[in-house]
Amino acid sequence: MDISNVSSAVVSGLNGYKAAEQGIEQASVNINQLQAERDVVAQTDVANDQNENAPRENTPPPVSLNAEAVNLVVNEHLAKANVNVIKTADDVVGTLIDTKV
């Protein structure tokens, strides 16, 4: 019986898990960036309130908190799905070893 498909399933699961991990990291970085930008805007608003003649900038942040929260959940599910792929491949290898012995 050819077990090369099992090893490719493990590799595929590991690659998918790594991609999910990177997606979670990127969403976390974007959320932190959003918070930092909000802090800067709040400080600028305080400074502008003290100086009424200063021009106000209300540019929307490039990152949406809702979108990044969705990205976190999507990547969490992606990671869980890939863990299940790895577990299933491991079970198949165990079953193959049991039937050969």
NORFEN-V159319 format. One record per pair of residues at least 4 apart in sequence whose C-alpha atoms are under 8 Angstrom apart, sorted by sequence separation. I is the first residue (numbers start at 1). J is the second residue. D is the distance in whole Angstrom. If there is no record, write none. Layout:
BEGIN
i=I j=J d=D
i=I j=J d=D
END
This chain:
BEGIN
i=3 j=7 d=7
i=4 j=8 d=6
i=5 j=9 d=6
i=6 j=10 d=6
i=7 j=11 d=6
i=8 j=12 d=6
i=9 j=13 d=6
i=10 j=14 d=6
i=11 j=15 d=6
i=12 j=16 d=6
i=13 j=17 d=6
i=14 j=18 d=6
i=15 j=19 d=6
i=16 j=20 d=6
i=17 j=21 d=6
i=18 j=22 d=6
i=19 j=23 d=6
i=20 j=24 d=6
i=21 j=25 d=6
i=22 j=26 d=6
i=23 j=27 d=6
i=24 j=28 d=6
i=25 j=29 d=6
i=26 j=30 d=6
i=27 j=31 d=6
i=28 j=32 d=6
i=29 j=33 d=6
i=30 j=34 d=6
i=31 j=35 d=6
i=32 j=36 d=6
i=33 j=37 d=6
i=34 j=38 d=6
i=35 j=39 d=6
i=36 j=40 d=6
i=37 j=41 d=6
i=38 j=42 d=6
i=39 j=43 d=6
i=40 j=44 d=6
i=41 j=45 d=6
i=42 j=46 d=6
i=43 j=47 d=6
i=44 j=48 d=6
i=45 j=49 d=6
i=46 j=50 d=6
i=47 j=51 d=6
i=48 j=52 d=6
i=63 j=67 d=8
i=64 j=68 d=6
i=65 j=69 d=6
i=66 j=70 d=6
i=67 j=71 d=6
i=68 j=72 d=6
i=69 j=73 d=6
i=70 j=74 d=6
i=71 j=75 d=6
i=72 j=76 d=6
i=73 j=77 d=6
i=74 j=78 d=6
i=75 j=79 d=6
i=76 j=80 d=6
i=77 j=81 d=6
i=78 j=82 d=6
i=79 j=83 d=6
i=80 j=84 d=6
i=81 j=85 d=6
i=82 j=86 d=6
i=83 j=87 d=6
i=84 j=88 d=6
i=85 j=89 d=6
i=86 j=90 d=6
i=87 j=91 d=6
i=88 j=92 d=6
i=89 j=93 d=6
i=90 j=94 d=6
i=91 j=95 d=6
i=92 j=96 d=6
i=93 j=97 d=6
i=94 j=98 d=6
i=95 j=99 d=6
i=96 j=100 d=6
i=97 j=101 d=6
i=48 j=53 d=8
i=63 j=68 d=8
i=48 j=54 d=6
i=48 j=55 d=8
i=48 j=56 d=7
i=45 j=56 d=8
i=37 j=61 d=7
i=34 j=61 d=7
i=34 j=62 d=8
i=34 j=63 d=6
i=34 j=64 d=8
i=34 j=65 d=7
i=31 j=63 d=8
i=30 j=63 d=7
i=31 j=65 d=6
i=31 j=68 d=7
i=30 j=68 d=7
i=28 j=68 d=8
i=27 j=68 d=5
i=27 j=69 d=7
i=27 j=71 d=6
i=28 j=72 d=8
i=27 j=72 d=6
i=24 j=71 d=7
i=23 j=71 d=7
i=24 j=72 d=5
i=23 j=72 d=7
i=24 j=75 d=6
i=23 j=75 d=6
i=24 j=76 d=7
i=21 j=75 d=7
i=20 j=75 d=5
i=20 j=76 d=7
i=20 j=78 d=6
i=21 j=79 d=7
i=20 j=79 d=5
i=17 j=78 d=7
i=18 j=79 d=8
i=16 j=78 d=7
i=17 j=79 d=5
i=16 j=79 d=7
i=17 j=80 d=8
i=17 j=82 d=5
i=16 j=82 d=6
i=17 j=83 d=7
i=14 j=82 d=7
i=13 j=82 d=5
i=14 j=83 d=8
i=13 j=83 d=7
i=13 j=85 d=5
i=14 j=86 d=7
i=13 j=86 d=5
i=10 j=85 d=7
i=9 j=85 d=7
i=10 j=86 d=5
i=9 j=86 d=7
i=10 j=89 d=6
i=9 j=89 d=6
i=10 j=90 d=8
i=7 j=89 d=8
i=6 j=89 d=6
i=6 j=92 d=7
i=6 j=93 d=7
i=3 j=93 d=8
END
